[in-house]
Amino acid sequence: DAEKGREQAKPADVKDQAYWSGRVKELRTQLERDEGYAEALQSRINALTTDWANRSDPAQREVVERDRIKALAELDRLTQAIENDKKAIGDLEEEARRSGVPPGWLR
């Protein structure tokens, strides 16, 4: 049978209310996660800066400074991720607007 050898057509992705609300929820959750982690990291950086200033032993200061530099690099990465998260939400909102999606679906 010729039909058996053919791959069946996949149904088109349905972009209904569940799709749009689920997608925006996923993006907002990622943004909140990244923002929370960035806040915690900033607190760690502040603590490491204070710790560094209060140490007199150069070897200990070096270890603290290394940790602080790593945390600063991670904060830079997170700051970029937060910008990307916000852009992704904006892009999704724009796509929804162009597709005629009711605004309530994105809440």
C-alpha positions as a LaTeX table, in Angstrom:
\begin{tabular}{lrrr}
\hline
Residue & $x$ (\AA) & $y$ (\AA) & $z$ (\AA) \\
\hline
Asp1 & 0.00 & 0.00 & 0.00 \\
Ala2 & 1.48 & 3.34 & $-1.07$ \\
Glu3 & $-0.06$ & 5.12 & 1.91 \\
Lys4 & 1.95 & 3.06 & 4.43 \\
Gly5 & 5.28 & 4.29 & 3.15 \\
Arg6 & 4.34 & 7.94 & 3.30 \\
Glu7 & 4.84 & 10.05 & 6.33 \\
Gln8 & 1.60 & 11.48 & 7.58 \\
Ala9 & 1.33 & 15.25 & 7.57 \\
Lys10 & 1.73 & 16.75 & 11.00 \\
Pro11 & $-1.10$ & 18.99 & 12.15 \\
Ala12 & $-0.21$ & 22.67 & 12.14 \\
Asp13 & 0.71 & 24.14 & 15.48 \\
Val14 & $-2.44$ & 25.57 & 16.99 \\
Lys15 & $-1.83$ & 28.99 & 18.47 \\
Asp16 & $-4.84$ & 29.22 & 20.74 \\
Gln17 & $-5.26$ & 30.91 & 24.11 \\
Ala18 & $-3.39$ & 28.09 & 25.86 \\
Tyr19 & $-0.42$ & 28.54 & 23.52 \\
Trp20 & $-0.18$ & 32.30 & 23.96 \\
Ser21 & $-0.78$ & 32.37 & 27.72 \\
Gly22 & 1.61 & 29.46 & 28.25 \\
Arg23 & 4.33 & 31.05 & 26.16 \\
Val24 & 4.13 & 34.44 & 27.86 \\
Lys25 & 4.02 & 32.76 & 31.28 \\
Glu26 & 7.14 & 30.78 & 30.43 \\
Leu27 & 8.98 & 33.94 & 29.31 \\
Arg28 & 7.90 & 35.93 & 32.38 \\
Thr29 & 8.93 & 33.10 & 34.69 \\
Gln30 & 12.39 & 33.07 & 33.09 \\
Leu31 & 12.65 & 36.86 & 33.49 \\
Glu32 & 11.64 & 36.67 & 37.16 \\
Arg33 & 14.14 & 33.85 & 37.75 \\
Asp34 & 16.97 & 35.80 & 36.12 \\
Glu35 & 16.08 & 38.99 & 37.99 \\
Gly36 & 15.95 & 37.15 & 41.32 \\
Tyr37 & 19.30 & 35.49 & 40.67 \\
Ala38 & 20.81 & 38.85 & 39.68 \\
Glu39 & 19.61 & 40.41 & 42.94 \\
Ala40 & 21.09 & 37.56 & 44.97 \\
Leu41 & 24.33 & 37.80 & 43.02 \\
Gln42 & 24.53 & 41.55 & 43.65 \\
Ser43 & 24.16 & 40.86 & 47.38 \\
Arg44 & 27.01 & 38.34 & 47.14 \\
Ile45 & 29.17 & 40.85 & 45.30 \\
Asn46 & 28.48 & 43.45 & 48.00 \\
Ala47 & 29.41 & 40.95 & 50.72 \\
Leu48 & 32.60 & 39.94 & 48.90 \\
Thr49 & 33.56 & 43.60 & 48.46 \\
Thr50 & 33.10 & 44.20 & 52.18 \\
Asp51 & 34.99 & 41.01 & 53.02 \\
Trp52 & 37.86 & 42.05 & 50.74 \\
Ala53 & 38.08 & 45.48 & 52.38 \\
Asn54 & 38.15 & 43.96 & 55.88 \\
Arg55 & 40.95 & 41.49 & 55.21 \\
Ser56 & 44.55 & 42.37 & 55.74 \\
Asp57 & 46.17 & 39.13 & 54.55 \\
Pro58 & 47.06 & 39.53 & 50.84 \\
Ala59 & 46.52 & 35.82 & 50.11 \\
Gln60 & 43.01 & 35.91 & 51.58 \\
Arg61 & 42.23 & 39.14 & 49.75 \\
Glu62 & 43.32 & 37.52 & 46.49 \\
Val63 & 40.92 & 34.60 & 46.96 \\
Val64 & 38.05 & 36.95 & 47.81 \\
Glu65 & 38.86 & 39.16 & 44.82 \\
Arg66 & 38.87 & 36.15 & 42.47 \\
Asp67 & 35.42 & 35.16 & 43.73 \\
Arg68 & 34.21 & 38.74 & 43.35 \\
Ile69 & 35.49 & 38.95 & 39.76 \\
Lys70 & 33.72 & 35.67 & 38.89 \\
Ala71 & 30.50 & 36.97 & 40.44 \\
Leu72 & 30.79 & 40.24 & 38.50 \\
Ala73 & 31.22 & 38.33 & 35.25 \\
Glu74 & 28.16 & 36.22 & 36.05 \\
Leu75 & 26.20 & 39.39 & 36.87 \\
Asp76 & 27.17 & 40.83 & 33.46 \\
Arg77 & 25.93 & 37.64 & 31.81 \\
Leu78 & 22.69 & 37.79 & 33.77 \\
Thr79 & 22.17 & 41.45 & 32.91 \\
Gln80 & 22.36 & 40.51 & 29.23 \\
Ala81 & 20.01 & 37.57 & 29.81 \\
Ile82 & 17.49 & 39.91 & 31.47 \\
Glu83 & 17.64 & 42.24 & 28.48 \\
Asn84 & 17.10 & 39.24 & 26.19 \\
Asp85 & 14.19 & 38.04 & 28.34 \\
Lys86 & 12.51 & 41.45 & 28.12 \\
Lys87 & 13.06 & 41.56 & 24.36 \\
Ala88 & 11.58 & 38.07 & 23.96 \\
Ile89 & 8.46 & 39.15 & 25.87 \\
Gly90 & 8.18 & 42.28 & 23.73 \\
Asp91 & 8.66 & 40.25 & 20.56 \\
Leu92 & 5.96 & 37.79 & 21.64 \\
Glu93 & 3.58 & 40.63 & 22.47 \\
Glu94 & 4.22 & 42.15 & 19.05 \\
Glu95 & 3.71 & 38.80 & 17.30 \\
Ala96 & 0.45 & 38.35 & 19.20 \\
Arg97 & $-0.70$ & 41.84 & 18.28 \\
Arg98 & 0.06 & 41.22 & 14.59 \\
Ser99 & $-1.77$ & 37.89 & 14.79 \\
Gly100 & $-4.88$ & 39.53 & 16.25 \\
Val101 & $-4.58$ & 37.80 & 19.62 \\
Pro102 & $-6.83$ & 39.32 & 22.29 \\
Pro103 & $-4.68$ & 41.11 & 24.93 \\
Gly104 & $-6.30$ & 39.04 & 27.70 \\
Trp105 & $-4.60$ & 35.92 & 26.36 \\
Leu106 & $-1.22$ & 37.32 & 27.36 \\
Arg107 & $-2.09$ & 37.91 & 30.99 \\
\hline
\end{tabular}
